[in-house]
Amino acid sequence: MMPRQVIDKGGPYTVRPMHSYQQDWLRPMTSMTSKIARLAAAVMATATLTTFVKAQDTPTVSLELNKLEKSEKGCRAYVVVSNPTQTSYDAYKLDLVLFQTDGIIGRRFALDLAPVRPDKSTVKLFELDGTDCENIGKFLVNDVMECRADGAPAQDCLARLKVKSLTKVEISK
């Protein structure tokens, strides 16, 4: 191939083909480099999977809205609190928001679940005075107001809380 002359800003430059050593970045990986790259990818995938599995296996406290029934004062809610962990919670207070069936907030209140004993499920009742059960659309766990385990503040209580409902009324966080 014959070099060509290129004029750029008034000066002649010669354009030459690339030498083979200049094209190294274009070559496929050697078998050794390829093995190292595959090993690094496998290590990273294993570490990510291990972290994911540990996060999935982490025992959590769960709150189940089990039953709503009409009461003399309005509506009575039954919740099942399950703690499969070995941690004893001496404070576990939720900030709960009740939404009406039309989506409008009906009320906001604190729900104290303590004590939450280790490796135990318990049923808690709470009264919703002046509220008709048929007008409840859903509950939202807005936040965990207080969470203490063995006398010390506990971390990530909202993130580790699981919620579900066995009624037509949904509960979420």
HELIX and SHEET records of a PDB file:
HELIX    1   1 SER A   20  LEU A   26  5                                   7    
HELIX    2   2 SER A   31  ASP A   57  1                                  27    
HELIX    3   3 CYS A  133  ASN A  135  5                                   3    
HELIX    4   4 CYS A  157  ARG A  160  1                                   4    
SHEET    1   A 2 ARG A   4  ASP A   8  0                                        
SHEET    2   A 2 GLY A  11  VAL A  15 -1                                        
SHEET    1   B 4 LYS A 120  ASP A 129  0                                        
SHEET    2   B 4 GLY A  74  ASN A  83 -1                                        
SHEET    3   B 4 SER A  62  LYS A  70 -1                                        
SHEET    4   B 4 LYS A 162  SER A 165  1                                        
SHEET    1   C 4 ILE A 105  ASP A 112  0                                        
SHEET    2   C 4 TYR A  89  GLN A 100 -1                                        
SHEET    3   C 4 ILE A 136  ALA A 149 -1                                        
SHEET    4   C 4 ALA A 152  PRO A 153 -1                                        
SHEET    1   D 4 ILE A 105  ASP A 112  0                                        
SHEET    2   D 4 TYR A  89  GLN A 100 -1                                        
SHEET    3   D 4 ILE A 136  ALA A 149 -1                                        
SHEET    4   D 4 GLU A 170  SER A 172  1                                        
END                                                                             
